[in-house]
């Protein structure tokens, strides 16, 4: 019957067409934030867990890094307070923060807390910062921070060891200085710091 065309055809599913990338026009317009789990082989204490929180400004590519002992909405809220102050000292006002849908950021997919804001979301509201969530299961939408994490994995975590969270943060600070002062092709071979200094007028 199917061959004779007597059975109704199943409707075709709409093909998802990704939207073109929205180019940022000034520093702080949108900051991508994500968390990287520090590889266990890098941690001296086998019972310890460490996490690298990363923020990257989409316009200038300048990053801010900070380490925590837990991946939670409490760590996320603390991180956003730190990044806002850090970027502000460099002349950048954060307007929007973009994250994935992890429970450290949102209860969007929580069966029991879906309508309850996380501490991270409440902190953003208090600071007057927009929160943008990417499409579920599409990490490429946070592509800049994802790529930076791959580079951290290959060039930083492959040859470093950490004895505490404080030790991680000392080494992350050195890593941050190197990456923010390294020329980048997308920035026409300016470093993020140089590109920022050409873009921001300090008060």
N, CA and C atoms as a LAMMPS dump frame, in Angstrom:
ITEM: TIMESTEP
0
ITEM: NUMBER OF ATOMS
609
ITEM: BOX BOUNDS ff ff ff
-5.0000000000000000e+02 5.0000000000000000e+02
-5.0000000000000000e+02 5.0000000000000000e+02
-5.0000000000000000e+02 5.0000000000000000e+02
ITEM: ATOMS id mol type element x y z
1 1 1 N 0.822 -1.213 0
2 1 2 C 0 0 0
3 1 3 C 0.856 1.263 0
4 2 1 N 2.003 1.135 0.68
5 2 2 C 2.911 2.28 0.734
6 2 3 C 3.438 2.613 -0.647
7 3 1 N 3.76 1.509 -1.425
8 3 2 C 4.273 1.721 -2.775
9 3 3 C 3.215 2.333 -3.68
10 4 1 N 1.952 1.989 -3.449
11 4 2 C 0.857 2.513 -4.273
12 4 3 C 0.433 3.921 -3.853
13 5 1 N 1.055 4.403 -2.811
14 5 2 C 0.752 5.766 -2.356
15 5 3 C -0.547 5.882 -1.608
16 6 1 N -1 4.765 -1.024
17 6 2 C -2.286 4.778 -0.337
18 6 3 C -2.16 5.128 1.148
19 7 1 N -0.911 5.089 1.66
20 7 2 C -0.703 5.463 3.057
21 7 3 C -0.297 6.93 3.141
22 8 1 N -0.787 7.62 4.155
23 8 2 C -0.408 9.042 4.28
24 8 3 C 1.083 9.189 4.55
25 9 1 N 1.673 10.155 3.919
26 9 2 C 3.104 10.407 4.123
27 9 3 C 3.325 11.139 5.443
28 10 1 N 4.393 10.74 6.109
29 10 2 C 4.748 11.419 7.35
30 10 3 C 5.237 12.826 7.038
31 11 1 N 4.78 13.789 7.795
32 11 2 C 5.26 15.161 7.548
33 11 3 C 6.755 15.268 7.813
34 12 1 N 7.441 15.983 6.964
35 12 2 C 8.883 16.153 7.135
36 12 3 C 9.169 17.087 8.3
37 13 1 N 10.168 16.711 9.078
38 13 2 C 10.574 17.573 10.187
39 13 3 C 11.271 18.813 9.649
40 14 1 N 10.974 19.916 10.268
41 14 2 C 11.613 21.165 9.846
42 14 3 C 13.109 21.089 10.119
43 15 1 N 13.901 21.422 9.133
44 15 2 C 15.35 21.395 9.281
45 15 3 C 15.812 22.624 10.053
46 16 1 N 16.626 22.375 11.07
47 16 2 C 17.143 23.496 11.854
48 16 3 C 18.218 24.222 11.063
49 17 1 N 18.023 25.495 10.881
50 17 2 C 19.001 26.312 10.176
51 17 3 C 19.65 27.265 11.178
52 18 1 N 20.937 27.083 11.439
53 18 2 C 21.598 27.968 12.406
54 18 3 C 21.584 29.415 11.941
55 19 1 N 21.373 30.304 12.901
56 19 2 C 21.392 31.727 12.573
57 19 3 C 22.827 32.179 12.329
58 20 1 N 23.008 33.15 11.442
59 20 2 C 24.37 33.667 11.238
60 20 3 C 24.89 34.314 12.515
61 21 1 N 26.212 34.253 12.698
62 21 2 C 26.814 34.802 13.912
63 21 3 C 26.558 36.299 14.019
64 22 1 N 26.146 36.704 15.187
65 22 2 C 25.887 38.121 15.46
66 22 3 C 27.188 38.783 15.901
67 23 1 N 27.767 39.586 15.037
68 23 2 C 29.048 40.223 15.323
69 23 3 C 28.889 41.307 16.386
70 24 1 N 29.727 41.245 17.405
71 24 2 C 29.685 42.267 18.446
72 24 3 C 30.331 43.554 17.949
73 25 1 N 29.899 44.685 18.502
74 25 2 C 30.363 45.981 18.001
75 25 3 C 31.147 46.799 19.026
76 26 1 N 31.194 46.33 20.286
77 26 2 C 31.963 47.062 21.295
78 26 3 C 32.294 46.12 22.462
79 27 1 N 33.332 46.439 23.234
80 27 2 C 33.726 45.599 24.372
81 27 3 C 32.616 45.504 25.417
82 28 1 N 32.392 44.306 25.929
83 28 2 C 31.4 44.102 26.976
84 28 3 C 30 43.849 26.475
85 29 1 N 29.787 43.957 25.171
86 29 2 C 28.442 43.759 24.623
87 29 3 C 27.93 42.351 24.943
88 30 1 N 28.829 41.366 24.843
89 30 2 C 28.46 40.01 25.254
90 30 3 C 29.711 39.247 25.685
91 31 1 N 29.611 38.611 26.845
92 31 2 C 30.701 37.821 27.417
93 31 3 C 30.269 36.359 27.439
94 32 1 N 31.073 35.481 26.863
95 32 2 C 30.8 34.046 26.951
96 32 3 C 31.43 33.498 28.233
97 33 1 N 30.663 32.707 28.968
98 33 2 C 31.15 32.111 30.221
99 33 3 C 30.931 30.601 30.181
100 34 1 N 31.932 29.863 30.638
101 34 2 C 31.811 28.405 30.704
102 34 3 C 32.752 27.87 31.784
103 35 1 N 32.609 26.585 32.088
104 35 2 C 33.415 25.934 33.122
105 35 3 C 34.179 24.764 32.519
106 36 1 N 35.459 24.674 32.859
107 36 2 C 36.275 23.53 32.448
108 36 3 C 36.667 22.731 33.687
109 37 1 N 36.43 21.433 33.631
110 37 2 C 36.861 20.556 34.72
111 37 3 C 38.368 20.35 34.597
112 38 1 N 39.091 20.65 35.657
113 38 2 C 40.544 20.451 35.641
114 38 3 C 40.825 18.946 35.62
115 39 1 N 41.633 18.467 34.671
116 39 2 C 41.921 17.025 34.592
117 39 3 C 42.486 16.486 35.904
118 40 1 N 42.023 15.318 36.31
119 40 2 C 42.451 14.717 37.578
120 40 3 C 43.957 14.485 37.629
121 41 1 N 44.544 14.176 36.478
122 41 2 C 45.983 13.898 36.45
123 41 3 C 46.813 15.119 36.84
124 42 1 N 46.193 16.316 36.789
125 42 2 C 46.905 17.55 37.124
126 42 3 C 46.829 17.891 38.609
127 43 1 N 45.991 17.179 39.355
128 43 2 C 45.743 17.519 40.757
129 43 3 C 46.506 16.562 41.666
130 44 1 N 47.315 17.117 42.555
131 44 2 C 48.163 16.294 43.426
132 44 3 C 47.342 15.422 44.37
133 45 1 N 46.283 16.001 44.941
134 45 2 C 45.426 15.268 45.875
135 45 3 C 44.334 14.535 45.09
136 46 1 N 44.308 13.204 45.099
137 46 2 C 43.311 12.463 44.313
138 46 3 C 41.876 12.682 44.778
139 47 1 N 41.694 13.197 45.986
140 47 2 C 40.349 13.452 46.516
141 47 3 C 39.83 14.84 46.137
142 48 1 N 40.703 15.676 45.613
143 48 2 C 40.329 17.059 45.313
144 48 3 C 39.792 17.198 43.89
145 49 1 N 38.794 18.065 43.744
146 49 2 C 38.283 18.423 42.422
147 49 3 C 38.478 19.924 42.228
148 50 1 N 38.863 20.31 41.03
149 50 2 C 39.074 21.725 40.718
150 50 3 C 38.39 22.07 39.4
151 51 1 N 37.967 23.332 39.306
152 51 2 C 37.235 23.786 38.123
153 51 3 C 37.746 25.154 37.691
154 52 1 N 37.928 25.314 36.407
155 52 2 C 38.333 26.596 35.841
156 52 3 C 37.109 27.292 35.253
157 53 1 N 36.754 28.425 35.83
158 53 2 C 35.705 29.272 35.247
159 53 3 C 36.374 30.249 34.281
160 54 1 N 35.769 30.408 33.116
161 54 2 C 36.346 31.259 32.072
162 54 3 C 35.313 32.237 31.537
163 55 1 N 35.726 33.488 31.377
164 55 2 C 34.921 34.501 30.689
165 55 3 C 35.744 35.038 29.531
166 56 1 N 35.11 35.221 28.378
167 56 2 C 35.806 35.8 27.228
168 56 3 C 34.896 36.823 26.556
169 57 1 N 35.427 38.018 26.402
170 57 2 C 34.685 39.085 25.732
171 57 3 C 34.69 38.809 24.229
172 58 1 N 33.507 38.722 23.636
173 58 2 C 33.418 38.348 22.224
174 58 3 C 34.07 39.378 21.301
175 59 1 N 34.073 40.629 21.694
176 59 2 C 34.6 41.674 20.809
177 59 3 C 36.119 41.73 20.831
178 60 1 N 36.71 41.725 22.018
179 60 2 C 38.168 41.886 22.131
180 60 3 C 38.912 40.569 22.342
181 61 1 N 38.18 39.501 22.685
182 61 2 C 38.748 38.18 23.01
183 61 3 C 39.532 38.18 24.333
184 62 1 N 39.431 39.256 25.095
185 62 2 C 40.162 39.284 26.362
186 62 3 C 39.452 38.372 27.365
187 63 1 N 40.248 37.54 28.054
188 63 2 C 39.688 36.537 28.96
189 63 3 C 39.917 36.889 30.424
190 64 1 N 39.057 36.318 31.269
191 64 2 C 39.257 36.326 32.714
192 64 3 C 39.071 34.901 33.208
193 65 1 N 39.988 34.424 34.053
194 65 2 C 39.964 33.051 34.564
195 65 3 C 39.981 33.051 36.087
196 66 1 N 39.295 32.08 36.677
197 66 2 C 39.37 31.909 38.128
198 66 3 C 39.013 30.47 38.474
199 67 1 N 39.734 29.91 39.466
200 67 2 C 39.541 28.518 39.839
201 67 3 C 38.696 28.343 41.091
202 68 1 N 37.939 27.243 41.133
203 68 2 C 37.067 26.925 42.272
204 68 3 C 37.158 25.442 42.609
205 69 1 N 36.732 25.12 43.827
206 69 2 C 36.708 23.726 44.262
207 69 3 C 35.373 23.054 43.976
208 70 1 N 34.395 23.82 43.522
209 70 2 C 33.116 23.211 43.16
210 70 3 C 32.511 23.929 41.964
211 71 1 N 31.739 23.178 41.203
212 71 2 C 31.022 23.712 40.048
213 71 3 C 29.563 23.85 40.466
214 72 1 N 29.18 25.045 40.869
215 72 2 C 27.849 25.25 41.439
216 72 3 C 27.381 26.663 41.141
217 73 1 N 26.108 26.902 41.422
218 73 2 C 25.577 28.244 41.209
219 73 3 C 26.225 29.248 42.162
220 74 1 N 26.738 28.765 43.305
221 74 2 C 27.429 29.651 44.246
222 74 3 C 28.769 30.099 43.657
223 75 1 N 29.501 29.152 43.081
224 75 2 C 30.759 29.507 42.416
225 75 3 C 30.488 30.429 41.235
226 76 1 N 29.424 30.134 40.487
227 76 2 C 29.086 30.941 39.313
228 76 3 C 28.743 32.373 39.7
229 77 1 N 28 32.53 40.794
230 77 2 C 27.637 33.867 41.263
231 77 3 C 28.872 34.636 41.716
232 78 1 N 29.761 33.964 42.433
233 78 2 C 31.003 34.611 42.862
234 78 3 C 31.843 35.001 41.653
235 79 1 N 31.899 34.117 40.663
236 79 2 C 32.702 34.384 39.469
237 79 3 C 32.19 35.608 38.716
238 80 1 N 30.877 35.737 38.588
239 80 2 C 30.347 36.869 37.831
240 80 3 C 30.65 38.19 38.543
241 81 1 N 30.64 38.189 39.872
242 81 2 C 31.01 39.402 40.61
243 81 3 C 32.471 39.762 40.353
244 82 1 N 33.323 38.734 40.344
245 82 2 C 34.745 38.966 40.098
246 82 3 C 34.992 39.454 38.676
247 83 1 N 34.325 38.826 37.699
248 83 2 C 34.593 39.216 36.307
249 83 3 C 34.099 40.625 36.012
250 84 1 N 32.973 41.012 36.611
251 84 2 C 32.454 42.368 36.399
252 84 3 C 33.459 43.402 36.904
253 85 1 N 34.026 43.165 38.099
254 85 2 C 35.027 44.085 38.649
255 85 3 C 36.3 44.076 37.805
256 86 1 N 36.714 42.888 37.369
257 86 2 C 37.95 42.746 36.586
258 86 3 C 37.835 43.485 35.254
259 87 1 N 36.728 43.288 34.552
260 87 2 C 36.535 43.982 33.274
261 87 3 C 36.352 45.488 33.48
262 88 1 N 35.682 45.875 34.561
263 88 2 C 35.45 47.293 34.839
264 88 3 C 36.769 48.035 35.017
265 89 1 N 37.734 47.389 35.687
266 89 2 C 39.042 48.019 35.879
267 89 3 C 39.757 48.245 34.548
268 90 1 N 39.325 47.56 33.529
269 90 2 C 39.929 47.708 32.196
270 90 3 C 39.042 48.509 31.253
271 91 1 N 38.066 49.197 31.832
272 91 2 C 37.23 50.092 31.038
273 91 3 C 36.061 49.433 30.348
274 92 1 N 35.731 48.199 30.729
275 92 2 C 34.653 47.456 30.069
276 92 3 C 33.465 47.302 31.013
277 93 1 N 32.295 47.705 30.551
278 93 2 C 31.051 47.476 31.273
279 93 3 C 30.351 46.276 30.654
280 94 1 N 30.089 45.264 31.446
281 94 2 C 29.477 44.031 30.938
282 94 3 C 27.974 44.227 30.774
283 95 1 N 27.485 44.019 29.558
284 95 2 C 26.062 44.184 29.263
285 95 3 C 25.307 42.857 29.254
286 96 1 N 25.946 41.81 28.74
287 96 2 C 25.276 40.518 28.568
288 96 3 C 26.265 39.387 28.824
289 97 1 N 25.811 38.338 29.498
290 97 2 C 26.613 37.138 29.708
291 97 3 C 25.878 35.956 29.09
292 98 1 N 26.602 35.194 28.292
293 98 2 C 26.024 34.042 27.601
294 98 3 C 26.6 32.752 28.181
295 99 1 N 25.724 31.805 28.512
296 99 2 C 26.157 30.524 29.071
297 99 3 C 25.399 29.377 28.409
298 100 1 N 25.852 28.152 28.718
299 100 2 C 25.07 26.985 28.336
300 100 3 C 23.977 26.776 29.385
301 101 1 N 23.324 25.622 29.35
302 101 2 C 22.174 25.378 30.22
303 101 3 C 22.509 24.529 31.445
304 102 1 N 23.775 24.529 31.852
305 102 2 C 24.192 23.755 33.016
306 102 3 C 23.52 24.24 34.29
307 103 1 N 23.361 23.314 35.253
308 103 2 C 22.677 23.65 36.504
309 103 3 C 23.462 24.657 37.338
310 104 1 N 24.746 24.858 37.034
311 104 2 C 25.506 25.885 37.742
312 104 3 C 25.096 27.287 37.295
313 105 1 N 24.333 27.343 36.173
314 105 2 C 23.892 28.634 35.639
315 105 3 C 22.374 28.826 35.707
316 106 1 N 21.609 27.772 35.418
317 106 2 C 20.156 27.924 35.277
318 106 3 C 19.419 26.652 35.691
319 107 1 N 18.161 26.826 36.098
320 107 2 C 17.278 25.686 36.386
321 107 3 C 16.349 25.393 35.215
322 108 1 N 16.683 25.882 34.055
323 108 2 C 15.812 25.78 32.88
324 108 3 C 15.322 24.352 32.634
325 109 1 N 16.195 23.361 32.849
326 109 2 C 15.819 21.976 32.577
327 109 3 C 15.7 21.136 33.854
328 110 1 N 15.543 21.805 34.971
329 110 2 C 15.334 21.094 36.232
330 110 3 C 13.855 20.723 36.364
331 111 1 N 13.535 19.441 36.581
332 111 2 C 12.128 19.043 36.679
333 111 3 C 11.412 19.631 37.888
334 112 1 N 12.147 19.944 38.95
335 112 2 C 11.502 20.42 40.178
336 112 3 C 11.717 21.903 40.471
337 113 1 N 12.741 22.514 39.852
338 113 2 C 13.06 23.911 40.166
339 113 3 C 13.015 24.812 38.938
340 114 1 N 12.301 24.392 37.919
341 114 2 C 12.332 25.099 36.64
342 114 3 C 11.986 26.585 36.762
343 115 1 N 11.052 26.896 37.646
344 115 2 C 10.6 28.285 37.786
345 115 3 C 11.383 29.066 38.841
346 116 1 N 12.364 28.418 39.447
347 116 2 C 13.153 29.077 40.49
348 116 3 C 14.482 29.564 39.92
349 117 1 N 14.76 30.833 40.107
350 117 2 C 16.017 31.405 39.624
351 117 3 C 17.192 30.898 40.463
352 118 1 N 18.306 30.658 39.813
353 118 2 C 19.515 30.274 40.539
354 118 3 C 20.157 31.513 41.154
355 119 1 N 21.08 31.288 42.071
356 119 2 C 21.813 32.403 42.667
357 119 3 C 22.577 33.164 41.589
358 120 1 N 23.098 32.443 40.608
359 120 2 C 23.804 33.072 39.486
360 120 3 C 22.878 34.021 38.732
361 121 1 N 21.669 33.556 38.413
362 121 2 C 20.714 34.39 37.676
363 121 3 C 20.271 35.594 38.503
364 122 1 N 20.055 35.388 39.791
365 122 2 C 19.672 36.508 40.659
366 122 3 C 20.789 37.542 40.755
367 123 1 N 22.035 37.064 40.778
368 123 2 C 23.181 37.979 40.828
369 123 3 C 23.252 38.816 39.561
370 124 1 N 23.023 38.184 38.415
371 124 2 C 23.008 38.928 37.152
372 124 3 C 21.914 39.992 37.165
373 125 1 N 20.731 39.63 37.666
374 125 2 C 19.623 40.593 37.738
375 125 3 C 19.983 41.78 38.626
376 126 1 N 20.609 41.492 39.769
377 126 2 C 21.011 42.558 40.688
378 126 3 C 22.035 43.493 40.052
379 127 1 N 22.878 42.944 39.187
380 127 2 C 23.916 43.739 38.524
381 127 3 C 23.42 44.391 37.237
382 128 1 N 22.178 44.094 36.852
383 128 2 C 21.616 44.679 35.638
384 128 3 C 22.209 44.112 34.365
385 129 1 N 22.608 42.84 34.41
386 129 2 C 23.24 42.189 33.26
387 129 3 C 22.265 41.199 32.636
388 130 1 N 22.128 41.25 31.326
389 130 2 C 21.272 40.308 30.606
390 130 3 C 21.913 38.919 30.61
391 131 1 N 21.093 37.88 30.737
392 131 2 C 21.577 36.495 30.672
393 131 3 C 21.019 35.841 29.417
394 132 1 N 21.908 35.42 28.542
395 132 2 C 21.496 34.735 27.317
396 132 3 C 21.903 33.274 27.407
397 133 1 N 20.949 32.369 27.195
398 133 2 C 21.212 30.934 27.198
399 133 3 C 21.333 30.442 25.762
400 134 1 N 22.325 29.603 25.502
401 134 2 C 22.488 29.079 24.15
402 134 3 C 21.487 27.947 23.917
403 135 1 N 21.312 27.57 22.658
404 135 2 C 20.446 26.453 22.299
405 135 3 C 20.988 25.175 22.955
406 136 1 N 20.107 24.347 23.552
407 136 2 C 20.585 23.122 24.211
408 136 3 C 21.405 22.231 23.281
409 137 1 N 22.447 21.653 23.837
410 137 2 C 23.313 20.691 23.142
411 137 3 C 24.001 21.275 21.908
412 138 1 N 24.256 22.561 21.929
413 138 2 C 24.989 23.196 20.819
414 138 3 C 26.133 24.036 21.389
415 139 1 N 27.178 23.386 21.904
416 139 2 C 28.294 24.132 22.504
417 139 3 C 28.987 25.073 21.529
418 140 1 N 28.805 24.844 20.209
419 140 2 C 29.443 25.735 19.233
420 140 3 C 28.921 27.165 19.358
421 141 1 N 27.734 27.326 19.944
422 141 2 C 27.201 28.677 20.129
423 141 3 C 28.007 29.458 21.17
424 142 1 N 28.761 28.742 21.977
425 142 2 C 29.718 29.368 22.897
426 142 3 C 31.122 29.054 22.406
427 143 1 N 31.292 29.148 21.094
428 143 2 C 32.49 28.65 20.431
429 143 3 C 33.796 29.267 20.883
430 144 1 N 33.79 30.547 21.198
431 144 2 C 35.047 31.214 21.576
432 144 3 C 35.585 30.669 22.895
433 145 1 N 34.714 30.526 23.866
434 145 2 C 35.178 30.01 25.154
435 145 3 C 35.483 28.516 25.059
436 146 1 N 34.744 27.789 24.231
437 146 2 C 35.019 26.359 24.039
438 146 3 C 36.397 26.157 23.406
439 147 1 N 36.717 26.959 22.397
440 147 2 C 38.027 26.846 21.739
441 147 3 C 39.151 27.205 22.704
442 148 1 N 38.906 28.209 23.53
443 148 2 C 39.942 28.598 24.495
444 148 3 C 40.182 27.48 25.505
445 149 1 N 39.137 26.735 25.847
446 149 2 C 39.298 25.607 26.767
447 149 3 C 40.087 24.472 26.128
448 150 1 N 39.875 24.245 24.843
449 150 2 C 40.654 23.208 24.159
450 150 3 C 42.134 23.572 24.148
451 151 1 N 42.404 24.856 23.941
452 151 2 C 43.797 25.307 23.943
453 151 3 C 44.398 25.201 25.344
454 152 1 N 43.619 25.544 26.355
455 152 2 C 44.092 25.388 27.737
456 152 3 C 44.426 23.926 28.024
457 153 1 N 43.573 23.043 27.547
458 153 2 C 43.792 21.611 27.786
459 153 3 C 45.099 21.141 27.151
460 154 1 N 45.338 21.585 25.921
461 154 2 C 46.51 21.114 25.176
462 154 3 C 47.812 21.791 25.593
463 155 1 N 47.736 23.066 25.949
464 155 2 C 48.965 23.823 26.183
465 155 3 C 49.226 24.182 27.646
466 156 1 N 48.225 24.025 28.483
467 156 2 C 48.385 24.391 29.896
468 156 3 C 48.266 23.168 30.803
469 157 1 N 47.151 22.47 30.696
470 157 2 C 46.928 21.334 31.588
471 157 3 C 47.771 20.116 31.233
472 158 1 N 48.352 20.114 30.06
473 158 2 C 49.213 18.993 29.676
474 158 3 C 50.565 19.021 30.395
475 159 1 N 50.895 20.159 31.019
476 159 2 C 52.234 20.277 31.612
477 159 3 C 52.243 21.017 32.953
478 160 1 N 51.107 21.057 33.642
479 160 2 C 51.051 21.719 34.945
480 160 3 C 50.399 20.812 35.99
481 161 1 N 50.759 21.074 37.242
482 161 2 C 50.221 20.298 38.363
483 161 3 C 49.822 21.268 39.471
484 162 1 N 48.761 20.927 40.202
485 162 2 C 48.208 21.842 41.198
486 162 3 C 48.069 21.138 42.547
487 163 1 N 48.455 21.874 43.602
488 163 2 C 48.447 21.31 44.945
489 163 3 C 47.309 21.851 45.805
490 164 1 N 46.624 22.861 45.301
491 164 2 C 45.481 23.439 46.006
492 164 3 C 44.756 24.361 45.034
493 165 1 N 43.593 24.848 45.457
494 165 2 C 42.862 25.802 44.621
495 165 3 C 43.628 27.12 44.523
496 166 1 N 44.277 27.517 45.609
497 166 2 C 45.095 28.733 45.583
498 166 3 C 46.237 28.595 44.58
499 167 1 N 46.847 27.427 44.557
500 167 2 C 47.929 27.167 43.603
501 167 3 C 47.407 27.242 42.173
502 168 1 N 46.221 26.672 41.938
503 168 2 C 45.602 26.759 40.612
504 168 3 C 45.425 28.211 40.199
505 169 1 N 44.949 29.057 41.117
506 169 2 C 44.694 30.454 40.765
507 169 3 C 45.978 31.237 40.503
508 170 1 N 47.041 30.905 41.204
509 170 2 C 48.332 31.542 40.926
510 170 3 C 48.781 31.206 39.505
511 171 1 N 48.659 29.941 39.143
512 171 2 C 49.096 29.519 37.815
513 171 3 C 48.138 29.999 36.718
514 172 1 N 46.846 30.085 37.038
515 172 2 C 45.885 30.627 36.07
516 172 3 C 46.162 32.101 35.787
517 173 1 N 46.586 32.846 36.803
518 173 2 C 46.904 34.265 36.611
519 173 3 C 48.052 34.433 35.622
520 174 1 N 49.057 33.567 35.724
521 174 2 C 50.18 33.617 34.784
522 174 3 C 49.722 33.227 33.386
523 175 1 N 48.874 32.215 33.31
524 175 2 C 48.318 31.784 32.022
525 175 3 C 47.495 32.905 31.389
526 176 1 N 46.709 33.578 32.194
527 176 2 C 45.864 34.671 31.719
528 176 3 C 46.697 35.793 31.125
529 177 1 N 47.77 36.155 31.801
530 177 2 C 48.645 37.22 31.313
531 177 3 C 49.241 36.867 29.958
532 178 1 N 49.665 35.618 29.809
533 178 2 C 50.26 35.194 28.535
534 178 3 C 49.243 35.227 27.4
535 179 1 N 48.064 34.664 27.623
536 179 2 C 47.092 34.566 26.531
537 179 3 C 46.504 35.928 26.162
538 180 1 N 46.331 36.806 27.139
539 180 2 C 45.775 38.128 26.834
540 180 3 C 46.782 39.049 26.155
541 181 1 N 48.047 38.689 26.202
542 181 2 C 49.082 39.504 25.552
543 181 3 C 49.664 38.844 24.301
544 182 1 N 49.023 37.801 23.827
545 182 2 C 49.502 37.083 22.648
546 182 3 C 48.743 37.546 21.407
547 183 1 N 49.437 37.909 20.319
548 183 2 C 48.758 38.338 19.088
549 183 3 C 47.816 37.256 18.561
550 184 1 N 46.674 37.706 18.02
551 184 2 C 45.676 36.773 17.504
552 184 3 C 45.289 37.148 16.083
553 185 1 N 45.157 36.162 15.25
554 185 2 C 44.799 36.395 13.85
555 185 3 C 43.451 37.11 13.685
556 186 1 N 42.374 36.69 14.422
557 186 2 C 41.086 37.387 14.259
558 186 3 C 41.141 38.867 14.625
559 187 1 N 42.158 39.255 15.405
560 187 2 C 42.311 40.653 15.821
561 187 3 C 43.358 41.372 14.976
562 188 1 N 43.619 40.823 13.782
563 188 2 C 44.615 41.394 12.855
564 188 3 C 45.996 41.452 13.509
565 189 1 N 46.3 40.397 14.253
566 189 2 C 47.589 40.187 14.909
567 189 3 C 47.877 41.179 16.039
568 190 1 N 46.831 41.814 16.551
569 190 2 C 46.944 42.51 17.83
570 190 3 C 46.666 41.487 18.928
571 191 1 N 47.209 41.724 20.111
572 191 2 C 46.828 40.9 21.257
573 191 3 C 45.486 41.418 21.782
574 192 1 N 44.75 40.615 22.566
575 192 2 C 43.505 41.12 23.146
576 192 3 C 43.694 42.409 23.943
577 193 1 N 44.802 42.514 24.692
578 193 2 C 45.065 43.736 25.458
579 193 3 C 45.268 44.922 24.526
580 194 1 N 46.045 44.742 23.47
581 194 2 C 46.275 45.824 22.505
582 194 3 C 44.977 46.217 21.82
583 195 1 N 44.194 45.219 21.427
584 195 2 C 42.925 45.494 20.754
585 195 3 C 41.973 46.234 21.684
586 196 1 N 41.976 45.832 22.947
587 196 2 C 41.151 46.507 23.946
588 196 3 C 41.575 47.954 24.113
589 197 1 N 42.882 48.193 24.225
590 197 2 C 43.381 49.557 24.421
591 197 3 C 43.074 50.456 23.233
592 198 1 N 42.924 49.869 22.063
593 198 2 C 42.547 50.634 20.878
594 198 3 C 41.043 50.876 20.805
595 199 1 N 40.281 50.16 21.659
596 199 2 C 38.82 50.212 21.574
597 199 3 C 38.168 50.975 22.713
598 200 1 N 38.848 51.036 23.861
599 200 2 C 38.246 51.592 25.072
600 200 3 C 38.849 52.94 25.401
601 201 1 N 37.989 53.89 25.722
602 201 2 C 38.445 55.188 26.212
603 201 3 C 38.208 55.217 27.721
604 202 1 N 39.278 55.317 28.474
605 202 2 C 39.165 55.302 29.934
606 202 3 C 38.723 56.676 30.44
607 203 1 N 37.976 56.633 31.537
608 203 2 C 37.523 57.893 32.158
609 203 3 C 38.695 58.607 32.822
